[in-house]
């Protein structure tokens, strides 16, 4: 994603989380039952402005998946 310098990265990430959460909850009503207090996104985020290798990013995402995992929901999408 490219973000123009006139926008704060933190504001863009906040809006992405806010809007995506709202849209997903509208579409999938069970989400509020899965996550504590309906918070589906973690409070943090990862940003690289100079570039990192793909393996570093992959490890970060894998750790987030483990730390933020909610209930098993694969059956909900069938």
Secondary structure, DSSP 8 states (H G I E B T S, - for coil): ----TTS-HHHHHHHHHHHHHHHHHHH-TTHHHHSGGG--S-S-----SS---HHHHHHHHHHHHHHT--S--GGGG-
